[in-house]
Amino acid sequence: PFWLNIVFAAGLEAHNWQRNMGGTGDTPFSMALLAGGCAGTSVDVALFPIDTIKTRCQAKEGFFAAGGFKGIYRGLTAAAAGSAPGAALFFSTYETVKPIVKSQIGDRPVAVQGCAASAGEIMACLVRVPTEVVKQRMQAGQYGSLKEAAKTIMTKEGPMGFYTGYFTTVMR
């Protein structure tokens, strides 16, 4: 999609600008934080209707009983609230861990990037999973608002209710 090309081009341009200015090519923490937040929010908002349809197709009661095509944006507030922090946490962790791993195992790009990405994903899921739990339950029509969903999950399941599926999400 066009917007994804813009996000990619902006990130590439920032990277090239830093190199041209005498930098090492390493992304500064603040840039990773901002770029990650913008990229994550853009992707999640753009793909939200498709995600809603997928979630409703997987609902126990079936697609149409879970809402069909009505309220296709129900849960967008939960998704948007977690997108920027989750993606920002991923990219800032990734960029922070990458040089540490490189100093330990040497110049092995695949291993360095794999370790850094794994650390980033573990951290990002601390934000992503609770927002996914709320968002998916709202998409399936279980709750009408973000406030209702958060309050009910906390009351019935406690804080760990927000982390249902955390380890499964990290492992994939």
N, C-alpha and C positions, 0 to 999 in steps of 0.2 A: 504494500500500500504506500501511497504517496507520503503520508505523515511519518511512516517508519523510515523512509529514505531521508527525510529531513532530520530526524533524530540521529540517525547513523552518520550523516554528513556533518552535523554539528559536532558530534563527538570526535570524528576523524579530524576535522578542522582544528579543534582545540588541541588535540594531540600533536598535529603538525606544527601549530603555532608555537607550542611549548618547545619543541625540538629546534625550530628555527631561532628561537630566542636564547639558545644555548642550554636548554634543559636536557635532562637525561632521557626524556620520554616517559618517565614515571608519572603517573597521574597524582596530583596533589589530593589530599584527603577531602578538602572542601569541594573540589571539582567532582570527585567521585560521588560525594554525598548529593550534590545538586543534580548531576547528570543522571544518577541512579533514580532519584526521586521523580524526576520529570519523565524518564523513560518508562518506569514502572506504572506511573499513573496513566500515561498515554496508552500503553498497551492494554491495561486492565479496563479502562473506560471504553476503548474502541471495540474490544472483544466481548464486552459484558453480555450483550444480547445472545450471542452464540453460547456462552457459558451458561446462561439461564436456561436455554433450550436443552442443553446437555443434562443439566441438573434435574430438570423436570422429566426428561425421558428416563432417568434413573430412579425417580421417586417410586416408592412402594405402590402408591395409589394410581400411578400411571400419569402420563403427560397431561391429559386434559383435566383430570381431577386435581392435579397440582397447580393448575392455572392456565395451561395451554399457552396461547400467545398473549393473554391478557397480563398486564402488569409486568411486562418484559424487563423493565428497569428496577423492579422491586429488589432491594438489597444493594443498589448501586452506592448508597451512602456508606455502607459498611466496607464495600470493596475499595472505594476511593479513599476512605479514611486510613486503610491499611496499606494501600499501594505505595505511596510515597515513602513512608517510613520503612516498609519492608525492603523495597528496592534500594533505598539509600543505605540501609544497614548492610545489604548484600554487597554492594559495590565498594563501600568504604571499608568493610572487613576484607574483601578480596584484595583491594589495593594496599591495605596495611599488612596483610599476611604474606603477600607475594614476595617482597624483599627478604622477609625473615626466613621463609622456606628456601629461597634462592641461596641465602648465606649458609644454610645448613647442608643442602644437597648439591649445590653447584648449578651450573648453567644447563639445566635439563628442562626446557620450556614446558613440555607436556606435563611432567610431574609437578613442576612448580605451579602451573595454572590449575591443574587438577586439585592439588591440595588447597590452594587459595580459594577456589570455587566451592570446595566442600565446606571449608570453614565459613565462607560467606553464606552458604545455604543454611547451615545449622543456625547461624545467628538470625538470618532473615525469617526463618520459620517461627522464631519466637514472637514475631509480629504477624506474619502471614497466616499461620494456622488459626489463631483466634478470630481474625477477620473472615477467614474462609468458613469457619463453623457458623458464624452469625450470618454471613452472606448466603450460604447454601440453604440454611433453614428458612431465611426470608424468601429466597427464590422458590422454595418448595411450598410456600404459603403457610408455614407454621406460625409466623409472626408478621404483624402488620407494620412494625416500626423497629428501628435500631434500638431505641430505648426499651421497648417491650422484650425484644430478643435478649438483649444483654441482661436485663433484670431477671427474666425467667431462667436463663441458663445459670446465672449466679445463684439464684435461690434454690433451684432444683438439683443442680449438679456441682455447685461450688466452683472455685477458680479453675480447677482441673477440667471442668466441662468445656472450657474454651480451648483446651489443648487435646481434645479428642482427635486422634489420628496424627499427632505430632511426629512420632517415630516413623510411621508409615510414609508420611510426606517427606521427611528427611532422607529416608532410604531410597526413594525413587529418584 
